[in-house]
């Protein structure tokens, strides 16, 4: 993910605030991704100006010249801040990776104090983000309008400032392009003032009015400690078990978690991603669960492409009726980089033996998961996972991945284990992009995971059939094979049929 930083400043602060930002929060950012807007140019120091005045009214004029003269289309996100704004870069990246930069996003701290006279707009001091799609539309709009026509209607505004002008231009763009799906998102983690309480320091994406060197050094120290802690945890070869559930499936998730603690003897961390409810505190405390919430994955484009009735060649219609399955993609969010290894279990999957036999299996730089179908079946190929409603998408798959994938084996994704190093190659954002591009997967996220992990990046390796102590590691069901087995012969089963506590 490429991020561009566009910062408003003036000559007065080049040797103070600008210097402080460059030496602290930008110390790990590529210089070529930083653009300071001032009155006179000094490209070597990343300062861009077109010899205008350095007063308040000319801030907007600086932006207009920048937009007209700079051709920088190759970023996923464009971040606008002031020279007295501190940015926690890792937190910003974690936020932006939950959105698709090919959609039209305008994200920041929304100001509503003059909405009746003008509009709702994002605070420039708190900072805001524009996606690539919106930025491209924005540049086209301003160039078509021309410098003078864009500027002079705003110069005499009673409340004249660059962030308001940009908000009003975006409002005009949305009106002119009413066919686009525009997202204006208020996020209170962008702060237009210093922290109001002690918890802000642990969650804030930005703070405004950071003007002294001591302040910049203080927040940088907080940031450095946070990164160091993440890296320390990661380097300790740590493991987390994770599940995803909505309220409807919570009883199934509870069963798996109880199994994991009792039969699996797992005393380490369990992360439960909850979708449409809050976890009961007693359950959370008793089983030592970390509850995590992510914004719901936007499925608007997906559903528009699939259509109201779903695929013609499916029976259960899970492509329109089981949309929460897509939330499993959160397991590949950057949040999980703090561990070296992640194990995912479907809600309801039974843990039947000690997890140590799973964890002794090497998953360095790969994702391990079962093969779909019977252990030794050679007939179950990836073509069964695809809807053939849309021939153009089938052709796109052949073109992008090769025709061989249709006859290839593929992973079953009710249970997997991966090395978080693979997130450097393929992460949640890529999976969501693929979800919206290849809208022909009968089994929702399972098809997309295979397209990227199995076929594009060759990251999938099959779970071994048996563990070191001789048991079957996993199966869908005991009846899935051609020989008689019962639950005692397995470590994990998705749908066991031989577990019974009746005396008869």
DAGILIN-V669355 format. One record per residue. N is the residue number from 1. PSI is psi as a letter, one per 40 degrees, with the letter a starting at -180 (* if undefined). Layout:
n | psi
N | PSI
N | PSI
This chain:
n | psi
1 | h
2 | h
3 | h
4 | h
5 | h
6 | h
7 | h
8 | h
9 | a
10 | i
11 | d
12 | d
13 | e
14 | d
15 | e
16 | c
17 | d
18 | d
19 | d
20 | d
21 | d
22 | d
23 | e
24 | c
25 | d
26 | e
27 | d
28 | e
29 | h
30 | h
31 | d
32 | e
33 | e
34 | h
35 | h
36 | h
37 | h
38 | a
39 | d
40 | i
41 | i
42 | g
43 | d
44 | d
45 | e
46 | f
47 | h
48 | h
49 | i
50 | f
51 | f
52 | i
53 | i
54 | f
55 | i
56 | d
57 | d
58 | e
59 | d
60 | d
61 | d
62 | d
63 | d
64 | d
65 | d
66 | d
67 | d
68 | d
69 | e
70 | h
71 | g
72 | g
73 | e
74 | f
75 | i
76 | d
77 | i
78 | h
79 | h
80 | h
81 | i
82 | i
83 | e
84 | f
85 | h
86 | h
87 | h
88 | g
89 | d
90 | d
91 | d
92 | d
93 | d
94 | d
95 | d
96 | d
97 | e
98 | e
99 | i
100 | h
101 | e
102 | e
103 | i
104 | g
105 | h
106 | h
107 | h
108 | a
109 | h
110 | h
111 | h
112 | e
113 | e
114 | f
115 | d
116 | d
117 | d
118 | c
119 | i
120 | h
121 | i
122 | h
123 | h
124 | d
125 | d
126 | d
127 | i
128 | i
129 | h
130 | h
131 | i
132 | d
133 | d
134 | d
135 | d
136 | d
137 | d
138 | d
139 | d
140 | d
141 | d
142 | d
143 | d
144 | d
145 | d
146 | i
147 | d
148 | d
149 | d
150 | d
151 | d
152 | d
153 | e
154 | e
155 | d
156 | e
157 | i
158 | d
159 | g
160 | h
161 | i
162 | d
163 | d
164 | d
165 | d
166 | d
167 | d
168 | d
169 | d
170 | d
171 | d
172 | d
173 | d
174 | d
175 | d
176 | d
177 | g
178 | e
179 | e
180 | i
181 | h
182 | h
183 | h
184 | h
185 | h
186 | h
187 | h
188 | e
189 | e
190 | h
191 | h
192 | e
193 | i
194 | i
195 | h
196 | d
197 | i
198 | d
199 | d
200 | d
201 | d
202 | e
203 | d
204 | i
205 | d
206 | i
207 | i
208 | i
209 | f
210 | h
211 | e
212 | i
213 | d
214 | d
215 | d
216 | d
217 | d
218 | d
219 | d
220 | d
221 | d
222 | d
223 | d
224 | d
225 | d
226 | d
227 | d
228 | d
229 | d
230 | d
231 | d
232 | d
233 | d
234 | d
235 | e
236 | e
237 | f
238 | i
239 | i
240 | h
241 | i
242 | i
243 | i
244 | h
245 | i
246 | a
247 | d
248 | d
249 | e
250 | d
251 | d
252 | d
253 | d
254 | d
255 | d
256 | d
257 | d
258 | d
259 | d
260 | d
261 | d
262 | c
263 | d
264 | e
265 | f
266 | h
267 | e
268 | a
269 | h
270 | h
271 | h
272 | h
273 | h
274 | i
275 | d
276 | f
277 | i
278 | h
279 | h
280 | h
281 | d
282 | d
283 | d
284 | d
285 | d
286 | d
287 | e
288 | g
289 | h
290 | h
291 | h
292 | i
293 | h
294 | i
295 | i
296 | h
297 | h
298 | h
299 | e
300 | d
301 | d
302 | d
303 | d
304 | d
305 | d
306 | d
307 | i
308 | d
309 | e
310 | a
311 | i
312 | d
313 | f
314 | i
315 | d
316 | e
317 | f
318 | e
319 | d
320 | e
321 | e
322 | f
323 | d
324 | e
325 | d
326 | d
327 | e
328 | e
329 | e
330 | d
331 | e
332 | f
333 | i
334 | e
335 | d
336 | e
337 | e
338 | e
339 | i
340 | d
341 | h
342 | h
343 | h
344 | h
345 | h
346 | i
347 | h
348 | e
349 | h
350 | h
351 | h
352 | e
353 | i
354 | h
355 | e
356 | d
357 | d
358 | d
359 | e
360 | e
361 | h
362 | h
363 | f
364 | h
365 | f
366 | i
367 | h
368 | h
369 | i
370 | i
371 | i
372 | i
373 | a
374 | i
375 | d
376 | e
377 | h
378 | e
379 | e
380 | g
381 | i
382 | d
383 | d
384 | e
385 | e
386 | i
387 | h
388 | f
389 | d
390 | g
391 | d
392 | d
393 | d
394 | d
395 | d
396 | d
397 | d
398 | d
399 | d
400 | d
401 | e
402 | i
403 | e
404 | d
405 | d
406 | d
407 | e
408 | i
409 | i
410 | i
411 | i
412 | h
413 | f
414 | e
415 | h
416 | i
417 | h
418 | i
419 | h
420 | e
421 | d
422 | e
423 | e
424 | d
425 | d
426 | h
427 | a
428 | d
429 | d
430 | d
431 | d
432 | d
433 | d
434 | d
435 | d
436 | e
437 | d
438 | g
439 | g
440 | e
441 | h
442 | d
443 | f
444 | b
445 | d
446 | d
447 | d
448 | d
449 | d
450 | d
451 | d
452 | d
453 | d
454 | d
455 | d
456 | d
457 | e
458 | f
459 | e
460 | h
461 | i
462 | h
463 | i
464 | i
465 | d
466 | i
467 | i
468 | d
469 | e
470 | e
471 | i
472 | h
473 | d
474 | i
475 | i
476 | d
477 | i
478 | d
479 | e
480 | e
481 | i
482 | e
483 | i
484 | h
485 | i
486 | i
487 | d
488 | e
489 | e
490 | i
491 | d
492 | h
493 | h
494 | d
495 | g
496 | i
497 | e
498 | e
499 | h
500 | i
501 | e
502 | i
503 | d
504 | *
